[in-house]
């Protein structure tokens, strides 16, 4: 499929043609190690690594570890694993903002010496009050004109740990009347007496993101700093910071719209609340939009990369229908995933004219999309399980599956006719079907041309293996969780998980291992969950077979809002 050219790729390609940045392309993916990556980060990963790869450049992995109060090594490790899982490699270009703490401090001293920064004693609340509003200019801090030598001394003492958290900050001296609030003397450094996951207790002052990020880009000689739209108003500060300092390069910041997906929240804060509130089982809960969650559910790297390619890169915020993500997954799985038979809600079937104690093997196709996948042997016997929903004692109109006196095809086996029903004497529930089979229809074919309207999957009760199956649905029940100012947790889907057990699987699945994918015929795509232990298999439903997206022709890829 031809690559979709977006406005960022056009800009970068033109820069290469014109010789800008010496014709180099160097991007970076700069995650904060304060949580797990989600599907929104996948868009940025695919963009940054993809642009570099397509144009013969490089992409760095740089952790923005400037806030030790929220950062953990666990997050660093998970981020690296997720980027690799998506299929990207940063080689030896793994960096951390903390790598540059000494140089960032020295650059801050340079700003103070140049009269471009000062130490301020206003509290955080006072700084907000002095900053003004969108319609009113800010006011100068009473410490804005502090002598340079005094600011240098105070800044050195801040580093030495002489002051309490929040007592002082270092601010840039720009313009308190600027129409862009980000330019109204933004904070560059704050005091945080918190150990850092890499530098330990070496530092008790830490740079702000808006200060550390452009300098880190410049030191790594990044050419194109690709950011989401919320940083558009920060671009003047990005450029101002680099213009004041003797840095080795001046990267170009380009903003693009972040990813929003229906029936999903992609706020790190909200995802953390879901985890800490035990609304989900953890960051890797298969209902979560985190990459570890999607991976555990059974999403493939190829399907996520294809999704990111299809949605493209735009400047306008939009909402992508989650059905498109599911469609990309189905398209990927359909090509290569082996088919197997599993019965989730079993109904016992006794074939009265099949010899007791006898069993045989029938040939079943592994994947109709791939002839090279061949066939497998599946045991067939007198007692089977079929899906309870595949039988109706009093069938409604257009119900073509099994009913009293009706004949159906058993997948790759025989024609089966229901001759009787056995019910529980107390409840009246159907517990068993009595049936007959036609020996002349082996393989599911009728030599006399007799036709049936339904084909059912099945497993041999004697040979089937039990398993637990987790049926996952969307975590939220509405397209826009929390819309209208309501608590987004009110929109949680109470039916997002159904645990079904025991289910019965064809015996070949006994050898299934964690992470393997299968299509359970007529039921959906499933993968083996990491909770599987010692022969006790647990399967996650990755996605259903029903594909609403594929059936709606001409549907827009995104819904602009």
N, C-alpha and C positions, 0 to 999 in steps of 0.2 A: 504494500500500500504506500502511495506517495506521501512524503513527509509534508505536514501542514506547516507553511511558513507564516510566522506571526510577526508582530511589529518589533519585538525584541530581536528576533533572529535577523530581521531586515536591517536593523540598526547596527548590530554587531558585524554582519556580513559586509555592510558598506564601509565600516571602519577598517576592516581587513583590506578591502579593495583600495581604500584611500591611503593606507599606510599609517593610519592613526595608531598610537601605542606601538610603533615599529611593526605593525601588522600582527602583533600578538593578541591572543585571546586568553585571559586568565579570569576565571570566576571563582566563587567560593560559596559553600553552603555553611551558614553560621548559626547553628542551633544553640539555644540556651539549655544547659544540662539540668533543667529543673522539672522535667517530666518526660513522658514517652512521646515519640513522634506519632502524628496522626495522618490521616489521608490528605489533609491540607498541606502538610510538610512534604508529602510525596510529590505534589505538584512542583514545589520549589526545588526538590532534589532532582527530579527529571528535567526541569528547565536548566538549572545551573550545570549539572553534569552533562546534560544533552547538548547544550549550546557549545560547551568546550569540546566535547567529543566530535561533534559534527564539523567543527572548524579547526580541528587540529590543535586545540589549546589544552589547558589544564584546569582542573577544578580542585580547590583546597577544601578540606574539611576543617573548619575552625570553630571551636567551642567558645561561645561568648560567656565565659565563666567569671563575670564581674560582680555577681551577687551571691556570696557564700552562704547567705541565710537560707537559700532555697535549692542549692546545688548538691548533687550526690554522685559518687562514682558509679552507682547503679544506673543512673540515667546516662552517663557517658558511655558505658558499656552497651546499653540497649540501643542507643543512637547509632553507634558504629555497626552493631549487628544488623539493624534495620536497613541502613544504607547499603551494606553488602548484600543483604537479602534481596533488595530491589535490583541488584545487578550492577552496582557502581563501585568503582575502586579509586581511592585518592592516592594510592601509591605511598610514597614517603612524605606526603604533604598533609600531615596531621598537625594542626596548630591549636593553640589556646590563647585567648586574650591575656591570660595570666603569664604567657611567655614574654609579654611585652610590658609587664608592670613597671620594671625599672625605667624603660624608655618612655612610657607614658608619664611617669612622674617627672622625668627630666624635661619632657615637652611642656608639662604644666608649669614648671619653673620658668621655662623660656617665655611662656605667655605672661606670667606675672612680671618678669623683667621688662617685657615689652609694653607693659601697661594694659594688657588685654585680659587680665584676670585678677581677682582680688579675693581675699578671705572675708567671708561674711558671717556675722554672729546672729543674724535673724533666725528664728525658728522656722521649721517647715511651714507651719500655719501662717506665720508672718510673711514668708516669701510668697505664698499663694495670694495673700491679701495685697501685697505690693505689686504683684504681677499685673493686676488689672483684669479686664475682660475683653471679649471680642470687639466691644464697642467703645471701651475706655482704655486709654494708654496706661501703662504701669507707672510706678513711682520709683525713683532711685532709692536704693538702700542707704541708710545713714552711714554705712561702712564702705560705700562704693568708691569713695575717694581716699580710702586708707592708703598711706604711703607705701610705695613698692617694697621698701626694706622691711616694713612691718608685716606685710602680707607674706613675704618670703620667710620671715622668722616664724610666723604663726603656722604656715604650711609645713615647715620642717618639724615643728613641735607637734602638729597633728600627726605626722608620720611617726613620730617618736612615741605616740600614745599618751600625751599629756592631758588630752581633753576627753570628756565623756562623749558617748554617741549622741549625735545631733547638736553638739555645742557649737560647732563651726562647720562651714562648707566652703569649698572653693567654687567661685562662680566666674563665668566668662563676662567680660565687660563689652557688651555689644550695643544694644539700643532698647531702652525700656519703653520707647514709644513705637516700636516696630509693630506694623499690623499683624505680623506673624508672632504669636505668643512664644513660639519656640526660640525666638531670637531675643527675648527679653531677659538677658543675663542668665542663661541657663546654668544649672549646677553641673560642675565638672567632676567634683570629688566629694564624698561624704565619709564620715567616720563610722566604721562598723568594726567593733572589737569582736569579730567572729572568726574562728579558724577557717582557712580555705582548704578545699579538698586536695589541692596540689601544693600550695605554698605554705601550708600550716599557719603558724603564728607570725610569719615574717611581716605581714602587712596588717595594719588596722585602719587604713584608709583605702577605699576602692573607687575606681573611675566609674562614671556613669556610661551607659551604653552609647549615647549620642556622642560622647567624646572618644571612647575606646574604639568604636567600630570604624570610623573613617581612618584613624591612624593605623589600625591593624590592617585594613585594606591597603593602605599606602605602603606600609612596610613589606607586605607580601607582593607588592607590585601587581595588585589586581587591576584589570582593565575595565571590567564592567561589574558594578556592584548592583545586583538585581534584588530588589526589595518589594514587599507588598505595599499596597496603596496607602496604608496608614502612615508610612514614612515619607510620603510626598511632601508634607509640610515641614519635615525635618531636613529635607535636602539642602535648603539654604545654610543650615547649621553645619551639615556635612561639609559643604564647600568652604564655608567660612573657616572652619577648624583647619582644613588642609592649606588654605591660602595664608594662614598666619604662621605656619610652621615650615621648617626646612626638612620636608619629607621627600623620599626618593621618587614618588609618583603621585599623580592626582587621578584616581579612578573616577569613572562616570557612573553616577547612581541613576538607575532606571527603575521605575515603579510599575508593577502590574497588579491586577485584581487578585485578591486572595480567593481561595476556593471555599464556596459555601455549598452544602449538600442538603437536600430536603430530608426531613425526618431525622436530622442529625444535629448535634452541637459540636463545635470544633474549638470551643474556648478551653484553654488549658485549665483555667480556674474551675470551670464547671466540670470538666472531666475529673479533676482532682476531687471535687466535692462528691461526685458519684462514687468514686473509689472509697473515700474516707467515710461516706455515709452508708456504705455497704449496699448501695442500690445495684451494684454489680460486684462480681467476685474479685475484681482486681483490674489492673491496667490491661491484662491480656484476656479479659472476658471477651468471648467471641461476639458479643453484641456491641462492643466498643469500637469507635472508628480509629483507634490507635493501630499502628502497623502491626504491633505484636498481637493485638486482638484479631485483626483481619487475617493474619497469618495462621493463628490458632483455629480460626473458623474454617480455614481452607482456601482463602484467597491466594492466588498465585502472583508472583512478581510480574509476570507477563501481562496479566489482566489489568493490574494497576498501572503499569506503564502505558498500556494501550488506552486506558481511560484518560490518563493525563494527556496523551497525544491528541485524543479526539476532542477534549474540551478546549484545547488550545490555550492561548494566552491573550488576555484582553486588558483594556484600561478601565472598563466599566464593571462595577460590582454586579454579580449575578448569582442565581441559585441553580445548581445542576440537579436534575432529577436523579435520585438514588437508583432509580430503575435503570439508568444508563450504566452505572457502575456494575450492577448485577448482570446486565446484558453483556458487558465486556468479559465478565467472569464466565458466563455460560459459553460464549463463543470460544474462549480458550479451552475450557474443560471438555467441551463437546468433541474437540478434535482428537484428543489423546487419552482421555480417562476410560479405563476398562469398565464394562457393565457387569453388574452382579445382581443377584436376586436376594431380596430381604423382605421379610414380612414384619411390619411394625405393630400391627394390632391383629394378632393371629385368630383365625377361626379354623377349628379342626375339621378336616375333610377325610372321610373314610371311603375308599373306593371298593365297593363290595365285591365286584367281579375281578379284582386284582388279587393274585395269589398271596396268601399270608406268608410272611417270612421271606418273600422274594424282593429283590431290589435290582435295578439296572441303571446304567448310565446313559444319559442323553447328551448329545452335542449341542452346546449353546454358544451363540455368537458373542465374541468379546467386545467388539465395537463396530457397529454397522457403518461408521464413518471411516474406518480404517481396515481394509480387507486383509492387510498384512498381520493384523492382530490375531487372526485365526479364531479357533473355537476352544472350548474347554469342556470337560466332562462334569456333569452334575448328576448326583444320584436321585433316582425316582423310586418311590415305594408306595405301598398300599395306603399309608396315612400321610397326609400332607397338611400344610398350613397355607391358607390364603388370607388376604386382607379382609377383615370383617366388613369394610365398606363395599367390598365387591359382591356382596350378597344382599338381596332384599326378598323377604318372604312375600311381600305384596308390592311388587315393583311399580314405581310411577312411570308415566309415559316417558319414552326416550331413555329409559334405563336399560342398557343392553347387556349388562353383566349377568352374573349367575342368579337364577331364581328357580323355584320349583318347576320341574319339567323343562327347563331351558338348558341349552347346550352352549358351551363356550370352549375356547381353545386355551390349553395350558401352554405357556411359552415353550416352544421347541420340544414339546412332549406329546400330548394326546388331546383329543376332544373329550370333554367331561360333561356329563349330564347329571343334574340334581334330581334325586328320586325321593328324598325325604329329609326331614328336619328333626333334630333331637333337642328338647328344651329342658331347662332346669325345672324340676318339679315345684320348687318353691317360688322362684322369681319369674318363671316364664321366659327367661332369656334363652336365646339360641346358643347352644354350646357345641353343636356338632352338625355337620351335614352328611347325609348319606348320598353317595353318587355311584355312577358307573362310568367306565371309560370305553372307548372304541379302539381296540388293538390295531385296527387297520389305518389309524391316523397318526402313527408314530412319526415324530418330527413335527407334529402340528399340521400335517397336510392331509387332506381328505382325497383319497384316490377316485372317489365317485363325484368329485366336484362339489360336495356339500359345503355350504358356507355358514360361517358364524359371524356375529357382529362384534365380538369382544375377545380380546386375548388377555389372560391374567398371568401375573407372575406368582410364584409358589416356591415352597421349599419342602423337602422331605422331613417329616417330623422326626424320624429315626436318626437322621444324619445332621440335622440343623444344629447350629451352635447359638447359644443365647448371647445377647448383648444389650447394652444400654444405649439408647439413642436420644440425643438432645436436639429437639426441634427449635431452632432459633428463628425469631422474627425480628422486625425492627424494634429498636429500643424505645422509640417514641411513637405515639399513635397519631400525631398530627404532623403536617409538613413543616411548620415553623414552630418548634418548641419554644415556649415562653413569649410568643407574640402577644402584643397588646399589653405588655407589662406584667403579665401573670407569672407566677413561679413556674419555671420551666419543668420542675419536677412533677408538677401537676399533670404534665403531658406524657409521663412515662407510661409505656404500654404494659399493662398487667399481664398480658399474654405473650410477652417477648421470649419466654422460655417455657417449653413443656418437656419434661423428662418422661420418656416412654420405656418401660421395661417390664417383663423381658420381651425383647424382640428376637426374632429368629432369622439367622443368616445361612446362606448356603455354606457348606463346610469348608470350601476353599478359602474363605475369609479368615479362617483361624490363624493363618500365617501373616495377616495384615499387620503392618508396623506403623508407629506414630508418624503422622504427617501424610500418609498415603491417601490418595483420592480414588473414589469410586462413584459411579452413577448407580444408585439403586433403581432398578428399572421401574419406571412409572412414578417414582417417588421424589427424585431429585438427586443432587450431587452431595456427597458426604465425604468426610475425612476422619481419620483416626485421631482421637484426642489424646493429649499427653497424660490424661488420667487413666489410660488403659494400663492395667497391671496384671502380670501373671495369668495371662489367658482370659482376663476379664475385660473384654473389649468395650470401649466407649466411642461412639461415633457422633460427630457434630454434623447437623445439616448445614452445608455451606450455602446452598441456594436451591430454590425449587426449580422445577423444569419449566413452569409457566413463565413466559417472557412477555410482559406487557409492552416493553419498549419496542421489541422487534415487530409487533403487530400493528403499531401505529405509524403509518408512513407519513413522511413529511413533518414529523414532530421536531420542534426546535430543540437543539442540544441543551440550551440553558434558558432559564426564565429570568429575564432582567427585572430587578426590583429596586 
